Amino acid sequence: MAVIDPEGLVVSANDALAALLGTDAASLREQAAADLVDLTSDSRTWHAYREVLRGRRSRFRCTRRLKHPDGRSLWAEVTVAPVPHSRRVLLSIADISDRRELQARLRHLQMHDPVTRLPNRTLFFERLASALENAAYDVGGDVYGGPYGEAYTDRYGDGGSGRIGLLYLDLDGFKAVNDTLGHRVGDRLLAAVASRLTECADSDGYTRSGGHLVARLGGDEFAILVEDSTGTEQLADLARSVLAAVQRPFDLAGQRLSVSASIGVVERAAAGTTVTGLMQAADTTLYWAKADGKARWTLFDPERNAHRMTRQSLSSTLRPAVERGEFALEYQPLVGMEDGSVRGVEALVRWNHPQFGSLAPNRFIGIAEEDGSIVQLGRWVLRTACRQARQWQKDHPRERPLFVSVNVAVRQVWDSDLVADVAEILAETGLAPHLLQLELTESAVMGSAGRPLQALQALSDMGVQIAIDDFGTGYSNLAYLSRLPVSVLKLDGSFVRGFQDEEHPNPADEVIVEALVQLAHRLGLTVTAECVETSGQAARLRRIGCDTGQGWLYSRAVTPERIGELIDVATAGARS
């Protein structure tokens, strides 16, 4: 302890303080107490100390790292308080080095992974948050005190790049190692991977902020944080190095193991970037790397991410959109190749999205199939199309009624009672079963067995027509044609497009289409050609024997009112 006068000079000190500072008590008299215990190093501490000396503050306490004359450092807790009934103050100093060392050890254990000895998720996010926070201030290299007295220097105010990079990776095939060889071998593998990642990070060099931070975030997930990155090329080179290092075989206790890694790479300006935003981008990019085939690194692509965000937005609003009536049907005519008359129509759904405008089916049908909302949407399409077909029949009672063709996803067959839905809708709308045609893709129909096959057979027994859409592009297992209750084949447009060059036709396309048409007719099936766009294509398809055609040559998908007008035109032409 020491007694300090109002000017901050030592009046008297005990031997314990002298021993702590490596001197004798007499030599401490008349010395500035603030210099002895380093109270002048930052303005906040100096101001608080002066306030106590002036009697404007009752007490002040801080932690200081002091240098002993013999060269060793010690941590001291400094307390300054007024002496009762006096203008002097009492300075007391406690050596807390042991406590600090224990705190440091506990913090290290708390902040590091016991398996790999790498920084853990907590320390990683603390470092990441600190890096991004420091980037928001250009303070020219000011020093800040950490929670345990450690010093942090602003990295961006003293010539840093102001950018940040992140490699987010996980191991491909690690679960198989754990499941087959046990967690002990799995832990050894994780430790070996951590060692190689650290080597890669160290060989990439050091920045003003020190080395890159390699952390284990959990399971088989790792991250490498690159502060003051120099651009995407630096991160790409590091990703290549990491991928090559992880793919080298590991020799662990007599076991030779091979794994790979999928890596998401993000590099951007640190200012304006949040921890959440950076990690979301890294997680998304890691997902892309896995979806693209694993064992690779992928760089974050803002355009691809915007598409993902749009897809996510569509997914979250798809189910309510059916209830809000945001969907509408358009109809594309199916025309007889011989006489050009409209035989039927295909119902095509459109989504009138309040934000993205009119969306074609390819923008949302895949999403609907993934999340199961295709069942609800498909039921609405089926009911609306059947009701419309029946309405045309009522409006034109003397004309041959049009059949309506509706696309059905295989999930509708699995996840709903399609047969009961069709029977209910036909009864509700009054549409005859033979005027309804259900289209399934070739891959869905050819793989049908069990419940799907029973459903298709029940629908066919009901009188509903079953069509295979995009025929010739899927499995093309012709043996199924004789066993499935199919009545129509719709030739994929890729065959028909081969007919476009009328001066130099590809004979192979015509031979294939002609063979498919003859096969279908021998099996009692009718054939519809999709994507008919020119009269030359129509003439060749007619010569080959196609029954109906569909495409822009005849009409694009139009509103129900326009189909009614086409029926009126056909009626007038027949009467004249």
N, C-alpha and C positions, 0 to 999 in steps of 0.2 A: 504494500500500500504506500501511498504518498499523499501528503497534504499540499494543495496547490493554492497559490494566492490569486487574487482577481486578475492579475496580468498573465496567468498561466504558467508561472514559474514554480518550481518545486521548493517548498519550504522545508520539508523533511520527508524522509523515506525510510522504510524498514529494511532489514537485511535480506528478507525474502525477495523483495523487489530488486534489490541490488544483485542478488545471486541470479535471478531470472534474466537480468540484462547483462550479466557477466562483468560486474564492476562492484565498487563498494558504496555504501550508503552516503558517505560524506561527499563523494564526487558527483552525486546527483543533485545536490543543492544548487539552486539558482539556474538550473537547466530548464529549458522549455519542455513541459510535459508532452505537448503535442508532438514534438520531434522524437521523443523517446519511444512512443508507441504508435507512430505513423498515423496521426489524426488529421494530417494536412493533405493526404494524397487525393482526396476527392472533396468537392465543394460541399456536398450534403453533410458529410460527417463533420467537417470543419465548422460549418454553420451551427449545427446542433451543439457541438462542444462549446462554442463561444456563447450560445444562449444560456447554457448552464452557468458559465463563469459570470455572466452579467445578471444572474438571478431571475432570468425570464423563463427558465425551464427547470422543472424539478428533478429530472433524472435523464440520463442518456446512457445507452449501452450499444456496443458494436463488437464485431469480431475482427481481429487483425492477425495477419501472419507476420511474425517478427523474426529478425535474423539475430541469432546468438553470436557473440564475438568468435566462438570456436568454429563457426561456419554452418552449424546445424540450424534448421528452421523449426519454429514452434508456433502453434496456434494459441492465441490468447483471447479471452473474453474480457473486454475493457468496460468498466462501469465508472461513470462520473456522477457524483451526487453532492448536493450542498451539505456543509457541516452545520448542524443546528446552531442557531444564535451566533453565527459568524459569517463573514463574507468569503471565507475560504471554502474550497470544495475538496472532497475526498476522491482520490483516484485509486481504484482497486483493479488488480489484474489477476486473472486465474488462468493457469496453464490447462488448456483443454485439448492438448495434442492427442492424448489417448482416446478421448471421446470422438475427436474428429477422425482419427484413424479407424475406429470402429464404425463410425457412420459411413466412411468411404468404403469399407469392406462390405457393409450391409447394402449400400447402394449398388456396388458392383454386382453382388449376388442378385439383387432385385432387377438389375438392368441387363443381365447377360443370360444367355441360354445355357443350361448346364450340360447339354449334349455336345454342342459345337463350340461353346465358349465364345460365340459371337454375340454382339449386341442383340437384345431381343426386341420385340415389337414396341415395347414402351419406350426404350431409348431411341429406337429408330424414329418414332413419331415426334419425340421431344426434339431430336436433332433437326428433323425436317421442318417442324414448326419454327424453330429458332432461325434456320436458314431463310425461310420465307419471310419471317417477321423482320429480320435484319435488312432484307432487300427493300423493304418499304421506307427505309430511312437512309439518307445519304449524310452520314455524320462524320465523314473524314477520318475514320480510324479511331473513334473514341473507344475507351475501354469500359466495359461493364462488369460488375461483380456478379458471379453466379451464386446459386443458393448455398454453396459451401465455400465461398471465398475465391473460387476459381475465376480467372479472367477470360472474358470473351471480347475479342476485337471485331469491330464491324468489318465485314469482309468485302462489302461492295463500295464503301466509301474510299477505299484505298487502292484503286486500280483493279478491282475484281470485274469479272465479265458481266455480272448481273443476271446470269442464266443458271438454270438448274436442270439436271438430267437424272433419270431413274431407269434402272433395269429391274424389272419385276419378273421373277421366273419361278417355275416349279418343275419338278422332275417328272419325266414321262416314265411310267412303269415302276415307280417306287412302291406302290401298293402291292404289286406282285412280289417284290422282294420281301416285304414285311410278311405277307401271307404265306409264302413258301419257306423262307429261311428264318423267320422270327424277328422280333423287334430288336434283339441284341445286334444282329447283323445289320438291320436297318439303321440303328443308331450309329454304328461304325461307318456305314456308307454316308450318312448325313455329315458326320465329322470330316470324312475325307473330302466330300464335296465342298464343305466350308473352307477347308484348307486351300483347295484349288481356286475357289472364288477369291479368297484373300490374296493369293499370288497374282491373279489376273488384275485385281484392283491395284495392288502395289506396283506392278509393272507398268500401269497406265500413267504413273507419275503423280506428283503432288501439286496441289494448288495452294493459294494463300490460306485456304481454310484447312490445310493439312491433307491427309490421305482420304480416299473415298471410304465411305462407311459401308461395310458389308454386314448385313443383319439377317437373322433367321426370324421370319414373321410368324412361323407356326407350321407344323406338319412338314411338308416338303417344299414350302414356299420360302424363297430368299429374295432379298432386295439389295441393290447396290446404289447408293445415293452419291451422285457426282455434283458437288457444289462448284460454282464458277466454271461450268462446262463451257467448252469453246464452240459447240455446235453439234449438229446431228452426226457429222462424220466421226467425231470422237466417240460418241455413244455407240455408233454402228461398229467401229473397230473393236470397242470393248465387248460388245455383244458377240461378235465373231470369235474373239479370244475365249470368252466364257463358254460358248457352245462347243468349241473344239476341245477345251479342257475337260468339260463334263463328259464328252463322248469317248474320251480315252478310257480303256478298261481299268477297273479298280481291283486290286489284289488285297483281299481282306481275310486274314486268318485261313488261308488255303482256298478261299472262294474267289473266283474270278468273275466279276460282275460288270455288266455293261448297261448303262442307262443313257438317256438323253434328256434334254431340257427344252421347254417352250419358254420363250422370253418376250415380254412386252417392253418396248423401248419408248420412252417419252423424253423429249428435250424441248425446253421453251424458256422464255424470259421469266425470271422469278417474280418480278414485280407484277402484281395483279393476279398471281396464281395462289390458290388456296390448297391446303392439305387435302381436303375432300376432293377438289377438282383434279388434282394431280393423281391421286390414288384411283379415282374412277377411270381416268384416262388410261392409267397403267393396267388396271384390271381388265378393261375392255380390250386393250391391245394384246394382253396375254390370252384372252379368250379367242381373239382372231388367230393368234399363232397356233393354238390348239385346233381350232376349226379348219385351218388351212392345211393340217396334216401333221402337226407336232414336229419336234426336233428341228426347230427353226426360230429365228427372231423376227419380229414384226415391228415396224415403226408406226407410231400413232399417226393416223390419217384423219384430219378434221372433216373431210368430205364424207369419208366412210362412216365416221362417228355421227355426222348429221343424219345420214340415212338410217343408222341404228336408232337414233333418238326419234326420228319420224316413225319408224317401225314400232318402237316402244309406245309412242303416243297413240298410234292406231290401235295397238293391241289393248291398251287400257280403256279405249272409248268404243271398241267394237260392239260389245254386248249391249251397252245402253243405246247405241245408235239404232239397233233394230227396234227397240221400244219407242224411240223418238221419231221413227218413220223417216230416217235419213237415206234409206235405200230405195231404189227404183229399178224397174225392169225395162229393158229395151229388147227388141225382137229382130232377129235376122232371118229373112226368108230362106227356106229350103225349096229349090225350084226343080221341077221335072226336066231332065235333060232333053227328052224327046219333044215336048210341046211348050216348054218354057212357062208352064203354069205353076203357081205357088201351091205346093203340097202341104207345107207345114212351116213352122218357125222354131228357131232356137232361142230360148230365154236367156238373156245375158244381164247379170246384175251390175248395177252401178252404185257407188257410194257417193252421195252428195255431201261431202264432208264440209263442215262449217269453216274449217281453217285451210284445208288443202284443195278444196274444190272438188270437181267430179273425178272420181278414181275408178280406173278400170279394174276388173277382177284380179288381174295378176298382182295388184298392189296389196290386196288384203285377204284373198282366199287362202293363201299359204299360212298366214297368221291365224286365220279362223280355224284351220285344220289343226294347227299346233295347240291352241288353247281350248279346243272343244266347242267354241261358239259356232262352228260350222253347222252343228246340229240345229240350233235355234234359227240361224240364218237360212239354212237349207230348207227347213220346214216353211219359213215365210215365203221363200222363192217358189216352192212347190205350190203352195196354196194360191199365191198371187197369179202365177202362170196359168193354173187350171181354171181359176175364176175368169181370167181374161179370155182364154180359149173358148170357154162356154159362152161368154158375152158376145164374141164374134159370131158364134153359131146362132145365137138368138137374133143378132142384128142382120144376119144374112141367111135366113132359114132355107132359101131355095138353092144355095150354093153348097158345093161339097165342103164339109167342115174341115178346117185345118187341124192337123195334130200339132202339139206343142212338145218340144224336146227340152228337158231340164237336166242340167249337170248334177251328178250326185257324187260326193266324196266317199271314199271307202270308209271313213270314220263314221259317216252317217249310218252305214250298214251295221257297224260294230256297236256304236254307242247309243243307238236309238232303235225303236221298233219300227223300221222303215215300212214294213208291210202294213202294219196297223195305221201308220200315218197316211200312207197312200190311199188305203181303203176309206179312211175317214174323210180325207179331202175330196176324193172322187164323189163320195156320197153327199158331202156338203155342197159341192159346186154343181153336181149333176152332169159332170163331164164323163163321157163313155171311156172305159179303160183303154180301148184301142187307139184313142186319140191322145194318149199320153206316152211319151217316149223318154226313158231315163238313160242318160249317158254316163258311163263310167270309163275311166282311162284304161288303156290296155294293161298297164302294170297292175292296176287294182283288180281287174276282172281275171287276168290270167293267174293271179295268186289266190283266187277265191277257193275256199274249202270250208267245210263245217258250216257255221252260221251264215256267212255271206252267200255261199252257194245255195243254201236252203232259202234264204230271202229272195235271191234272184229267181229261183224256181217258183216260189210262191207268187211273185209278181207276174211272172210269165203266165202262170196258170190263171191268174186274174184277168189276163188279156192285155196287160201293159207290155209295150215294146221295149226291149233292152238293146241298147246300141253300145258298141265299143268305140270310144273316141280316140283320135290320134293313132289309129291302127298302123302298125308297121314300124313304130319307134320304140316299143317296149320289149317285152320278152319274146314276142312272136312265136309262142308255143302253139303251133297250129293244132296240136292234138286236143287242146281245150275247146276248140270251136265245135267239135262234134259232141261235147259233153255239156257245154254251158247253154242255157236257154237264151241265146243271142239271136236277134232278128235283123240287126243292121250293123254294117261295118262302115266307119267313117275314116276314109283314107287321110293320113296326115298331110298337111299342106306342103311339106318338104318334097313329096313326090310330085305334086301338081306344079310346084314352082319350076321343076325340071322341064316342064313343057313350054316355058316362056319363050325360049329362043326358037322361033318358028322357021328361021332360015337354016339353022344348024341344030336340029333337035338331037337330044341324047337318046339313042335307041334303047339304051339299058333301062331308062326310066319308064319308057312306054312298055317294054317287055315286062317289067316288074308289076306295073299297075294292071296290065292286061291279065297277067297270071293271077293276081289277087282278085280281080273282078270275076274271072272264070271260076276260081276256087269258091268264092262266096256264093255265086249263083248255083254251083253244083250242090252246095250245102243248103240251098233254099234261103239265102240271105240277100238283102238288098244292099247296095253300096252307095254311099254319099261321098263326093269329093269336096274337100275343104279348100278354101283360099283360091277359088276360081276368079281370076282377075281380067282375063282377056277372052275375046271371042274365039281366038285360035285355040286356047286351052280348052274351052268348052266344046269346040268341034272335035278335037282329038279324044276328049273324054267320052263324048257321045258316041264316037265311032268305036271306041273300046268297049262300050256297054255300060258305063256308069248310069245308075238310076236317077240320082238327084245330085244337084250341085249347090254349093253355098260359097258366097264370096262377094267382093266388091263389084264384080261384073253385074250382078243382079241387084244388090242393095247392101248398104252397110246396116248395122243395127239401128233400128228406128223406134219411134214411140208407138204405143198401141194404136193411136189415131191414124198414123201413117199406114199401118198394116190394114186397117179398115178401108182406107182409100185405095190401096192396091187391090183389095177384094172387089171394090166398086168398079175399078177400071177393068178388071178381068171380066166382071159380069157384063159391063157395057160392050166390051169387045166380042164376047160370045154371042150377044143378041144381034149385033150388027152383022 
